[in-house]
């Protein structure tokens, strides 16, 4: 990792309209930085992220660069903390990086359709990744979940039985990305989940409603035998309700806007 400099796109905001090393005009990159800061705040407010977890965004369609914060609690992330990473999960900035940045790099490498990724440890999801009960779509807001059951990544198959459960290498990131396949969400046994989307608002929406669906499923299981969405209902809901992600994003973004005091 080589040191960055004051004019690097990895350090703060460049002058509007200027070219950047990311291959994207600086005003576009700065707008994306603002949205990514908002995404961090939204996910904290929605109980998906806390002091841990992270969210990234590909800098532009078809590009092999993505924005991800340096190693910070999500609620502390500012625009100047967002670093341009490549698909080797490296950046020119001389900063401490997230240990699990390989999750993002390897999914972007294999999924050109993915524009944003959320990795979280949201509480209601964890039980469904450590038991034989699969995460299934039970609410219409979560039609993006597979009706056959959300896949669970078993890290011990790839790292043995003495790992810290973290995705700290390209090889582990590749294994996780392969297990995700073409799905929107994958669980990680004893760890959390990853949600992806074709846009930053969609990835945030899916991360939020994965947690809401999991919580609702656990409540329903306590009462009896749930009736889950059929494959037809899930696919129809994913199209109709999933097309409303901007509605959720806009209200969440406004709620997460920093106050003057901040």
C-alpha positions as CSV (number, residue, x, y, z in Angstrom):
1,X,0.0,0.0,0.0
2,X,1.6,3.3,-1.1
3,X,1.0,6.6,0.6
4,X,-1.7,8.9,-0.8
5,X,-1.3,12.6,-1.4
6,X,-3.4,15.6,-0.9
7,X,-4.7,15.6,-4.5
8,X,-5.6,11.9,-4.5
9,X,-9.3,10.9,-4.9
10,X,-8.8,8.8,-1.8
11,X,-8.3,12.0,0.3
12,X,-11.3,14.2,0.7
13,X,-13.2,15.9,-2.1
14,X,-11.7,17.2,-5.3
15,X,-12.7,20.3,-7.2
16,X,-16.0,20.0,-9.0
17,X,-15.8,18.7,-12.5
18,X,-12.1,17.6,-12.1
19,X,-11.0,14.2,-13.3
20,X,-10.0,11.7,-10.6
21,X,-7.9,8.6,-10.5
22,X,-11.1,6.6,-10.1
23,X,-12.1,7.4,-13.7
24,X,-15.2,9.4,-12.6
25,X,-15.6,13.1,-12.6
26,X,-15.0,14.6,-9.1
27,X,-18.5,16.1,-8.8
28,X,-20.0,12.7,-9.5
29,X,-17.7,11.0,-7.0
30,X,-18.4,13.6,-4.4
31,X,-22.2,13.1,-4.8
32,X,-21.6,9.4,-4.4
33,X,-19.6,10.1,-1.3
34,X,-22.5,12.1,0.2
35,X,-24.9,9.2,-0.6
36,X,-22.6,6.7,1.0
37,X,-22.2,8.8,4.2
38,X,-26.1,8.9,4.3
39,X,-26.2,5.1,3.8
40,X,-24.0,4.6,6.8
41,X,-26.2,6.8,8.9
42,X,-29.4,5.2,7.6
43,X,-28.2,1.7,8.4
44,X,-27.2,2.7,11.9
45,X,-30.6,4.4,12.5
46,X,-32.4,1.3,11.2
47,X,-30.5,-1.0,13.6
48,X,-28.7,-2.8,10.8
49,X,-25.2,-1.5,11.6
50,X,-23.8,-0.5,15.0
51,X,-20.1,0.0,15.8
52,X,-19.4,-2.7,13.2
53,X,-20.3,-3.6,9.7
54,X,-19.8,-1.6,6.5
55,X,-21.4,-0.4,3.2
56,X,-19.7,0.3,-0.1
57,X,-20.7,1.4,-3.6
58,X,-19.1,0.8,-7.0
59,X,-17.9,4.2,-8.4
60,X,-19.7,3.7,-11.7
61,X,-21.3,0.8,-13.7
62,X,-18.7,-1.5,-15.2
63,X,-15.8,-0.1,-13.2
64,X,-13.4,-2.1,-11.0
65,X,-13.2,0.5,-8.3
66,X,-15.5,1.0,-5.2
67,X,-15.8,3.4,-2.4
68,X,-15.6,2.1,1.2
69,X,-14.7,3.9,4.4
70,X,-11.4,3.4,6.2
71,X,-11.7,1.4,9.4
72,X,-14.3,3.3,11.4
73,X,-17.6,2.8,13.1
74,X,-20.3,3.4,10.5
75,X,-21.9,6.3,12.4
76,X,-18.6,8.1,12.4
77,X,-18.0,8.0,8.6
78,X,-17.6,11.3,6.8
79,X,-17.1,12.0,3.1
80,X,-13.3,12.3,3.6
81,X,-13.1,8.9,5.1
82,X,-14.4,7.1,2.0
83,X,-11.5,5.6,0.0
84,X,-11.4,4.3,-3.5
85,X,-10.5,0.6,-3.4
86,X,-9.6,-1.7,-6.3
87,X,-10.6,-5.3,-6.7
88,X,-7.5,-6.4,-4.8
89,X,-9.1,-4.5,-1.9
90,X,-6.2,-2.1,-1.9
91,X,-6.2,1.7,-1.8
92,X,-3.5,4.4,-2.3
93,X,-4.4,6.1,1.0
94,X,-2.2,5.3,4.0
95,X,-5.0,4.5,6.4
96,X,-6.2,1.6,8.5
97,X,-8.7,-0.4,6.4
98,X,-11.6,-2.7,7.2
99,X,-10.4,-6.3,7.7
100,X,-13.3,-7.6,5.7
101,X,-13.0,-5.3,2.6
102,X,-12.4,-8.5,0.6
103,X,-16.2,-9.2,0.9
104,X,-16.8,-6.1,-1.3
105,X,-13.9,-6.6,-3.7
106,X,-14.7,-10.2,-4.6
107,X,-18.4,-9.7,-5.0
108,X,-17.8,-6.8,-7.3
109,X,-15.4,-8.9,-9.2
110,X,-18.0,-11.6,-9.9
111,X,-21.2,-9.6,-10.0
112,X,-21.1,-6.8,-12.6
113,X,-24.8,-6.1,-11.8
114,X,-24.0,-5.2,-8.2
115,X,-23.5,-1.5,-7.5
116,X,-23.6,-1.6,-3.7
117,X,-23.0,-4.0,-0.8
118,X,-23.9,-4.0,2.9
119,X,-22.3,-6.3,5.4
120,X,-24.0,-6.3,8.8
121,X,-24.4,-8.2,12.0
122,X,-28.1,-7.3,12.5
123,X,-29.4,-9.2,15.5
124,X,-32.5,-11.0,14.2
125,X,-30.6,-12.5,11.3
126,X,-28.0,-14.3,13.3
127,X,-30.3,-17.1,14.7
128,X,-31.4,-18.1,11.2
129,X,-27.8,-18.6,10.2
130,X,-26.9,-21.0,13.0
131,X,-30.0,-23.3,13.1
132,X,-31.8,-25.5,10.6
133,X,-34.6,-23.0,10.2
134,X,-33.9,-21.1,6.9
135,X,-34.5,-17.4,6.4
136,X,-37.6,-17.3,4.1
137,X,-39.6,-14.3,2.8
138,X,-42.6,-13.8,5.1
139,X,-43.4,-10.2,4.4
140,X,-44.1,-8.5,1.1
141,X,-41.2,-6.1,1.6
142,X,-38.8,-9.0,1.4
143,X,-39.7,-10.7,-1.9
144,X,-36.1,-10.5,-2.9
145,X,-35.3,-13.4,-0.5
146,X,-35.3,-16.8,-2.1
147,X,-38.3,-19.0,-1.3
148,X,-36.1,-22.0,-1.3
149,X,-34.2,-20.6,1.7
150,X,-31.4,-18.0,2.0
151,X,-28.0,-19.6,1.6
152,X,-25.7,-19.7,4.6
153,X,-21.9,-19.4,4.1
154,X,-20.1,-21.9,6.3
155,X,-16.7,-20.5,6.8
156,X,-15.3,-23.6,8.4
157,X,-15.5,-25.4,5.0
158,X,-12.9,-22.9,3.8
159,X,-10.9,-21.7,6.8
160,X,-11.1,-24.7,9.2
161,X,-12.6,-24.8,12.7
162,X,-10.3,-22.2,14.3
163,X,-11.0,-19.0,12.4
164,X,-12.4,-15.8,13.8
165,X,-15.3,-16.1,11.2
166,X,-14.1,-13.0,9.4
167,X,-13.5,-12.7,5.7
168,X,-9.9,-11.4,5.8
169,X,-8.5,-12.6,2.5
170,X,-9.3,-12.6,-1.2
171,X,-9.7,-16.4,-1.2
172,X,-12.3,-16.3,1.6
173,X,-14.0,-13.4,-0.2
174,X,-14.1,-15.4,-3.4
175,X,-15.7,-18.3,-1.6
176,X,-18.3,-16.1,-0.1
177,X,-19.1,-14.5,-3.4
178,X,-19.4,-17.9,-5.1
179,X,-21.8,-19.0,-2.3
180,X,-23.9,-15.8,-2.9
181,X,-24.2,-16.6,-6.6
182,X,-26.9,-14.5,-8.2
183,X,-28.9,-14.0,-4.9
184,X,-29.6,-10.7,-3.2
185,X,-28.6,-11.9,0.3
186,X,-26.4,-14.5,2.0
187,X,-26.1,-15.3,5.7
188,X,-22.8,-16.0,7.4
189,X,-23.0,-18.6,10.1
190,X,-22.4,-17.0,13.5
191,X,-21.5,-13.7,11.9
192,X,-24.2,-11.8,10.0
193,X,-25.2,-11.3,6.4
194,X,-24.4,-9.6,3.1
195,X,-27.0,-7.8,1.0
196,X,-26.3,-6.5,-2.5
197,X,-28.2,-4.3,-4.9
198,X,-28.2,-2.7,-8.4
199,X,-28.0,0.7,-6.6
200,X,-27.0,2.0,-3.2
201,X,-30.7,2.6,-2.2
202,X,-31.6,-0.9,-3.2
203,X,-28.8,-2.5,-1.2
204,X,-29.7,-0.4,1.8
205,X,-33.4,-1.3,1.4
206,X,-32.5,-5.0,1.2
207,X,-30.3,-4.9,4.2
208,X,-33.0,-3.2,6.3
209,X,-35.8,-5.5,5.2
210,X,-33.7,-8.6,5.6
211,X,-33.5,-7.7,9.3
212,X,-37.2,-6.8,9.5
213,X,-38.2,-10.1,7.7
214,X,-35.9,-12.1,10.1
215,X,-37.4,-10.4,13.1
216,X,-41.0,-11.0,11.9
217,X,-40.2,-14.6,11.0
218,X,-38.8,-15.3,14.6
219,X,-42.0,-13.7,16.1
220,X,-44.2,-15.8,13.8
221,X,-42.3,-19.0,14.7
222,X,-43.0,-18.3,18.4
223,X,-46.7,-18.2,17.7
224,X,-47.0,-21.2,15.4
225,X,-46.3,-22.4,11.9
226,X,-45.8,-19.4,9.6
227,X,-47.2,-19.2,6.1
228,X,-44.4,-17.9,3.9
229,X,-44.6,-16.1,0.5
230,X,-45.0,-18.4,-2.5
231,X,-42.5,-18.2,-5.3
232,X,-45.1,-16.3,-7.3
233,X,-45.9,-13.9,-4.5
234,X,-42.2,-13.3,-3.8
235,X,-41.3,-12.5,-7.4
236,X,-44.3,-10.3,-7.9
237,X,-43.6,-8.4,-4.7
238,X,-40.0,-8.1,-5.5
239,X,-41.0,-6.3,-8.8
240,X,-43.8,-4.1,-7.4
241,X,-42.6,-3.3,-3.9
242,X,-38.9,-3.5,-4.8
243,X,-39.6,-0.7,-7.4
244,X,-40.4,1.6,-4.5
245,X,-36.9,1.7,-3.0
246,X,-36.5,5.4,-3.8
247,X,-39.5,6.1,-1.5
248,X,-37.8,4.5,1.4
249,X,-34.4,5.9,0.6
250,X,-35.6,9.5,0.4
251,X,-37.4,9.4,3.8
252,X,-34.5,7.5,5.5
253,X,-31.9,9.9,4.0
254,X,-33.8,12.9,5.3
255,X,-34.1,11.4,8.8
256,X,-30.4,10.6,8.8
257,X,-29.4,14.1,7.7
258,X,-26.9,15.5,10.3
259,X,-28.1,18.4,12.4
260,X,-26.4,21.8,12.5
261,X,-24.9,20.8,15.9
262,X,-23.2,17.9,14.3
